[in-house]
Amino acid sequence: MKGIISYKKYFIIFILTALCSSLPFTSAANLFASAPPSYNDIKPFFSGFLQACAQGDQEKAVRAVKAMEQWKGNHGLLNAPALSRALLKVFEYSPLYNTQSKAMRLSMMAEICRLSPDSPSLQWLVFKKHLIARPFDIYHLFKRVGYLFGAMKTNLTWSIPRAGEILIALILMSFMVSISFSVILLIKYFSCLIFYVKRFVRLSLNDFLAALLIIMVLFFPVYLNIGFAWMPLFWMALIWLLLTKAEKGVAVILLLAFIGLSLTFGSISKVLVAGMNQKAELLYRANYEQIDPVSHDRLKRIADSKVPDSEVLFTLGLLAKRSGAYSDARSYYQRALKADAGFSECMNNLGNIYLLMKGQRAGAVKKARTWYKKAIKTNPTRAEFYYNLSKSYPLLQAEGMQYIVKARDYNPELIDRLTKLTSRSPNQILVDCAVPQER
């Protein structure tokens, strides 16, 4: 219990870092609210998680995590990495962790990582733990790889320096799949191997001695110090003539994947690391995760340079909006659009600012609609633009409903999630965009 309570310090760390947070698709805006959100209301949920871990109550811990996920949405956060890391630390040193099976531990870690689905560092952490705990659980490992690559696409600045490490993990996974497939085929055709050994060896052998001889031959690469990693290739060569056409095809694909990754991961890593960009790292952290005050000041200095940078100005506008400084956010967005008149995400976010200021400025709703429509004209396939435009009309008005239908055509999953929200938080009605990675 004492070890659990000591982890209350992680809550304090989270509170401090969360004040400078941002995200990829920041859900934003009660149309009438203008006050910045408070982070103090997370404390009961965090305390509940601490107590559940100390008591070994998994159901209570899961409920606490789900409550924090709702809190995250209410504050416009898609990722809360500081909170996720604190929860993982608490869980790993708790009685709940020690009393659970490997499968239950991995399930709980995956639940915690749902708080930061776009944080590749957390997805990578859970993937490594899964790989170590259950290396032959191929189905779930591939699912975790899918989550990892989904997060990596939004954070190239994290992925680039770790390319070598990630490729090594993929090599290990391909080896696990290859050796599993090889063992299955060996078991399937073992009786055939015994038959051929007894037939071609000019000695009188019973089945036991023939099987023993086959096993010795299977480990021949180890005797020659070739390496255990190449054993699947040797096994496939031994039974190649016995395989069906489909089995040969799968074997070739698996072996080529393993060999290709093994031979190229070093050079690929060097090429990727060479493309690392410090500004891109700052922009990612500000848009998709959390940013410290020092990095925030660095972005401001970049914005004040003689050559205007639309992405930096846009990012500063997003940070200002999240802190409740709508006038500052509007100014940054306007400067970003002067630097890049075709920045559709900036048009969308500027529309959100005007809609949030409807009680403070005359004609704000009209300006919001103007910017939404400009964003749609520039990029007509973004569901968020249509959805936000629909929110500028009174509830159930026909014109607003037609935009909802249009938004659903482009991204039904996002719109279904947004329309099911019951919270009236300032960060749950409109959708802000972040700087797209392709920029």
C-alpha positions in Angstrom: 0.0 0.0 0.0 2.9 2.3 0.8 4.4 1.7 -2.6 1.1 2.6 -4.3 0.5 5.8 -2.3 4.0 7.0 -3.2 3.0 7.2 -6.8 0.8 10.1 -6.1 3.8 12.1 -7.3 3.0 11.0 -10.8 -0.4 12.8 -10.5 1.4 16.0 -9.6 3.8 15.6 -12.6 0.8 15.0 -14.8 -1.0 18.2 -13.6 2.1 20.3 -14.3 2.7 18.9 -17.8 -0.9 18.8 -18.8 -1.2 22.6 -18.7 0.8 22.7 -21.9 -0.9 19.9 -23.8 -2.3 19.5 -27.3 -3.5 16.8 -29.7 -4.1 15.6 -33.3 -7.8 16.2 -33.5 -8.6 18.3 -30.5 -12.3 18.0 -29.9 -13.3 21.6 -29.1 -16.0 23.8 -27.8 -19.2 24.3 -26.1 -20.6 27.1 -28.2 -21.1 29.4 -25.2 -18.1 28.6 -23.0 -14.9 30.7 -23.0 -13.2 29.8 -19.8 -10.1 27.6 -20.0 -10.6 24.0 -18.6 -9.5 23.0 -15.1 -7.4 19.9 -14.6 -8.2 19.5 -10.9 -11.2 17.2 -11.6 -9.0 14.3 -12.6 -7.8 13.8 -9.0 -10.8 11.6 -7.9 -10.4 9.3 -10.8 -6.6 9.0 -10.3 -7.1 8.4 -6.6 -9.7 5.7 -7.4 -7.2 4.0 -9.7 -4.6 4.0 -6.9 -7.1 2.5 -4.4 -8.2 -0.2 -7.0 -4.6 -1.2 -7.6 -3.8 -1.3 -3.9 -6.9 -3.5 -3.3 -6.3 -5.7 -6.3 -9.7 -4.8 -7.8 -9.4 -5.0 -11.6 -13.0 -4.0 -12.4 -12.7 -0.8 -10.3 -9.4 0.0 -11.9 -10.9 -0.4 -15.4 -13.8 1.9 -14.4 -11.3 4.5 -13.2 -9.4 4.4 -16.5 -12.6 4.7 -18.5 -13.6 7.7 -16.3 -10.2 9.3 -17.1 -10.8 8.6 -20.8 -14.1 10.6 -20.5 -12.2 13.3 -18.7 -9.7 13.4 -21.4 -12.4 13.9 -24.0 -14.0 16.6 -22.0 -10.8 18.6 -22.0 -10.2 18.2 -25.8 -7.3 15.8 -25.3 -6.9 12.9 -27.7 -3.6 11.9 -26.0 -2.6 12.2 -22.3 0.8 10.5 -22.3 2.0 11.9 -18.9 -1.2 10.5 -17.3 -0.8 7.1 -19.2 2.8 6.7 -18.0 1.9 7.5 -14.4 -0.9 4.9 -14.5 1.4 2.3 -16.0 4.0 2.9 -13.3 1.3 2.7 -10.6 0.0 -0.5 -12.1 3.4 -2.2 -12.5 4.3 -1.7 -8.8 0.9 -2.6 -7.4 -0.6 -5.8 -5.8 -3.0 -5.9 -8.7 -0.2 -6.5 -11.2 1.3 -9.2 -9.0 -1.9 -11.1 -8.7 -2.9 -11.1 -12.4 -2.0 -13.5 -15.2 0.1 -12.4 -18.1 -3.0 -12.0 -20.3 -4.8 -9.9 -17.7 -1.7 -7.7 -17.2 -1.4 -7.0 -20.9 -5.1 -6.3 -21.2 -4.9 -3.7 -18.4 -1.9 -2.1 -20.0 -3.7 -1.9 -23.3 -6.7 -0.3 -21.6 -4.4 2.4 -20.1 -2.8 3.0 -23.5 -6.2 3.9 -24.9 -5.7 7.2 -23.1 -3.0 7.9 -25.6 -3.8 6.1 -28.8 -1.5 8.3 -30.9 1.5 8.1 -28.6 3.9 5.6 -30.3 6.1 5.5 -27.2 3.3 4.0 -25.1 2.2 1.6 -27.9 5.8 0.6 -28.3 6.1 -0.1 -24.6 3.1 -2.3 -24.5 4.2 -4.1 -27.7 7.6 -4.9 -26.2 6.0 -6.2 -23.0 3.6 -8.4 -25.1 6.5 -9.7 -27.2 8.5 -10.7 -24.1 5.5 -12.1 -22.2 3.9 -14.0 -25.0 6.2 -14.2 -28.0 4.2 -16.8 -29.9 0.9 -15.0 -29.5 1.1 -14.0 -33.1 -2.5 -12.8 -33.6 -2.4 -10.2 -30.7 1.2 -9.2 -31.6 0.1 -8.3 -35.1 -2.8 -6.3 -33.6 -0.3 -4.4 -31.4 1.9 -3.8 -34.4 -1.1 -2.3 -36.2 -1.7 0.1 -33.2 2.0 0.9 -33.2 2.2 1.8 -36.9 -1.0 3.8 -36.6 0.6 5.9 -33.9 3.9 6.1 -35.7 2.3 7.7 -38.7 1.3 10.7 -36.6 4.8 11.0 -35.0 7.6 10.6 -37.5 9.9 12.5 -35.2 9.6 9.7 -32.6 9.7 6.9 -35.1 12.8 8.1 -37.1 15.4 7.7 -34.3 13.9 4.4 -33.2 13.7 2.9 -36.7 16.5 0.4 -36.0 15.0 -0.8 -32.8 11.5 -1.1 -34.4 13.0 -3.1 -37.3 14.7 -5.4 -34.9 11.4 -6.1 -33.2 9.8 -6.8 -36.6 12.7 -9.1 -37.5 12.1 -11.0 -34.2 8.3 -11.2 -35.0 9.0 -12.5 -38.5 11.4 -15.1 -37.0 8.7 -16.2 -34.5 6.2 -16.6 -37.3 8.7 -18.4 -39.5 9.8 -20.8 -36.9 6.2 -21.5 -35.7 5.2 -22.2 -39.3 8.3 -24.4 -39.8 7.5 -26.4 -36.6 3.9 -27.0 -37.7 5.1 -28.3 -41.0 7.8 -30.5 -39.4 5.1 -32.0 -37.1 2.8 -32.6 -40.1 5.5 -34.3 -42.3 7.6 -35.9 -39.5 6.2 -39.4 -40.3 7.2 -38.9 -43.9 10.7 -37.9 -42.9 11.0 -41.1 -40.8 9.9 -43.2 -43.7 12.5 -41.7 -46.1 15.3 -41.9 -43.5 14.5 -45.6 -42.9 14.4 -46.1 -46.7 17.6 -44.4 -47.7 19.9 -45.1 -44.7 21.5 -48.5 -45.2 21.1 -49.5 -41.6 18.3 -51.3 -39.8 16.6 -48.5 -37.8 13.4 -48.5 -35.8 11.2 -45.4 -35.7 12.8 -44.1 -32.5 16.3 -44.2 -33.9 15.1 -42.6 -37.2 13.4 -39.9 -35.3 16.5 -39.2 -33.2 18.6 -39.0 -36.3 16.2 -36.5 -37.9 16.3 -34.3 -34.8 20.1 -34.3 -34.9 20.0 -33.3 -38.6 17.5 -30.5 -37.8 19.9 -28.8 -35.5 22.8 -29.2 -38.0 23.1 -25.3 -38.4 23.8 -25.0 -34.7 26.6 -27.5 -34.9 28.2 -25.5 -37.8 27.8 -22.3 -35.8 25.6 -20.8 -38.6 23.1 -19.5 -36.1 19.8 -20.4 -34.7 18.1 -17.7 -36.6 18.6 -19.5 -40.0 17.2 -22.8 -38.8 13.7 -22.2 -40.3 15.4 -21.8 -43.8 17.2 -25.1 -43.3 14.1 -26.9 -42.1 12.1 -25.6 -45.1 14.8 -26.8 -47.5 14.7 -30.3 -45.9 11.0 -30.8 -46.4 10.6 -28.6 -49.5 9.6 -31.5 -51.8 6.9 -32.6 -49.4 5.1 -29.2 -49.2 2.0 -28.3 -51.0 2.0 -25.3 -53.4 0.2 -23.1 -50.9 2.6 -24.0 -48.1 5.6 -23.3 -50.4 4.1 -19.9 -51.1 3.7 -19.0 -47.5 7.2 -20.3 -46.6 8.8 -18.2 -49.4 7.0 -15.0 -48.2 7.9 -15.5 -44.5 11.5 -16.3 -45.3 11.9 -13.4 -47.7 10.5 -11.0 -45.1 12.8 -12.3 -42.4 15.9 -12.3 -44.6 15.1 -8.9 -46.1 14.5 -7.2 -42.8 17.7 -8.8 -41.4 19.9 -7.6 -44.2 18.5 -4.0 -44.6 17.5 -2.7 -41.1 20.9 -1.1 -40.5 21.1 0.9 -43.7 17.4 1.9 -43.4 17.9 3.2 -39.9 20.8 5.4 -41.0 18.8 6.9 -43.8 15.8 7.6 -41.6 17.9 9.1 -38.8 19.5 11.5 -41.3 16.1 13.1 -41.9 15.5 14.1 -38.3 14.2 17.6 -38.0 14.2 19.6 -34.7 11.4 21.9 -35.8 9.2 18.9 -36.8 9.8 17.4 -33.3 8.6 20.6 -31.7 5.5 20.8 -33.9 4.6 17.2 -33.2 4.8 17.6 -29.5 2.8 20.8 -29.5 0.1 19.4 -31.8 -0.2 15.8 -30.8 1.1 15.4 -27.2 2.3 17.8 -24.6 4.8 20.7 -24.7 6.8 22.3 -22.0 7.0 26.1 -21.5 10.6 26.2 -22.8 9.6 24.6 -26.1 6.5 26.9 -26.3 8.9 29.9 -26.0 11.0 28.4 -28.8 8.0 28.2 -31.1 7.2 31.8 -30.3 10.7 32.9 -31.2 10.4 31.0 -34.5 7.0 32.8 -35.2 8.6 36.2 -34.5 11.3 35.6 -37.2 11.3 37.7 -40.4 10.0 34.8 -42.5 6.5 33.8 -41.3 6.1 30.0 -40.8 2.4 29.0 -41.2 2.7 25.7 -39.3 4.4 27.3 -36.3 1.8 30.1 -36.2 -1.0 27.6 -36.6 0.4 25.6 -33.7 0.6 28.6 -31.5 -3.0 29.4 -32.3 -4.0 25.9 -31.3 -2.1 26.2 -28.0 -3.7 29.6 -27.3 -7.2 28.3 -28.1 -6.7 25.3 -25.7 -5.7 27.7 -22.9 -8.9 29.7 -23.5 -7.1 32.7 -25.1 -9.4 32.9 -28.1 -8.3 36.4 -29.2 -4.7 35.3 -29.3 -5.7 32.2 -31.2 -7.6 34.2 -33.8 -4.6 36.4 -34.3 -2.2 33.5 -34.8 -4.6 31.7 -37.2 -5.0 34.9 -39.2 -1.2 35.3 -39.5 -0.9 31.7 -40.5 -3.4 32.2 -43.3 -1.5 35.2 -44.5 1.6 33.0 -44.8 -0.4 30.1 -46.4 -3.7 31.1 -47.9 -4.6 27.5 -48.7 -4.2 26.1 -45.2 -7.6 24.4 -44.9 -7.0 23.1 -41.3 -6.3 26.7 -40.2 -9.5 27.9 -41.9 -11.5 25.3 -39.9 -9.9 26.2 -36.6 -10.4 29.9 -37.2 -14.1 29.1 -37.9 -14.2 27.3 -34.5 -12.8 30.4 -32.8 -15.4 32.7 -34.2 -18.2 30.3 -33.2 -16.8 30.2 -29.7 -16.8 34.0 -29.6 -20.4 34.3 -30.8 -21.4 36.0 -27.5 -18.6 38.4 -27.7 -18.5 39.6 -31.3 -21.3 40.7 -33.6 -21.4 38.7 -36.8 -19.2 35.9 -35.4 -21.4 33.1 -36.5 -21.5 34.4 -40.1 -17.7 34.7 -40.1 -17.4 31.2 -38.7 -19.6 29.8 -41.6 -17.5 31.7 -44.1 -14.3 30.1 -42.9 -15.8 26.6 -42.7 -17.0 26.9 -46.3 -13.6 28.2 -47.4 -12.0 25.1 -45.7 -14.5 22.8 -47.5 -13.8 24.5 -50.9 -10.1 24.0 -50.3 -10.3 20.4 -49.0 -13.8 19.0 -49.7 -13.2 15.5 -48.2 -12.6 16.4 -44.6 -15.6 15.3 -42.5 -14.6 17.6 -39.6 -15.2 20.7 -41.7 -18.8 19.7 -42.6 -19.4 18.6 -39.0 -18.3 22.0 -37.5 -20.3 23.9 -40.1 -23.4 22.0 -39.1 -22.9 23.1 -35.5 -23.2 26.8 -36.6 -26.9 26.2 -37.3 -29.7 25.7 -34.7 -30.4 22.1 -33.7 -32.3 20.0 -36.2 -32.4 22.8 -38.8 -32.5 21.3 -42.3 -29.4 23.1 -43.6 -27.3 22.0 -40.6 -28.5 18.4 -40.9 -27.4 18.2 -44.6 -23.9 19.0 -43.5 -24.0 16.2 -40.9 -25.1 13.8 -43.6 -22.2 15.0 -45.8 -19.7 14.6 -43.0 -20.9 11.0 -42.3 -20.3 10.2 -46.0 -16.6 11.0 -45.6 -15.9 9.7 -42.1 -18.8 7.7 -40.5 -16.8 6.5 -37.5 -15.7 10.0 -36.4 -19.2 11.4 -36.8 -20.9 8.5 -35.0 -18.5 9.0 -32.1 -19.1 12.7 -32.0 -22.9 12.5 -32.2 -23.0 10.0 -29.3 -21.2 12.4 -27.0 -23.3 13.5 -24.0 -20.8 15.9 -22.5 -21.3 19.6 -22.8 -17.6 20.3 -22.2 -15.9 23.2 -24.1 -13.9 20.6 -25.9 -16.5 18.1 -27.0 -18.7 19.8 -29.5 -16.4 21.2 -32.3 -13.4 19.5 -33.8 -10.1 21.3 -34.1 -7.5 20.0 -36.5 -3.7 19.7 -36.0 -0.9 20.2 -38.5 -1.1 17.2 -40.8 2.0 15.0 -40.9 2.1 15.2 -44.7 2.9 18.9 -44.5 
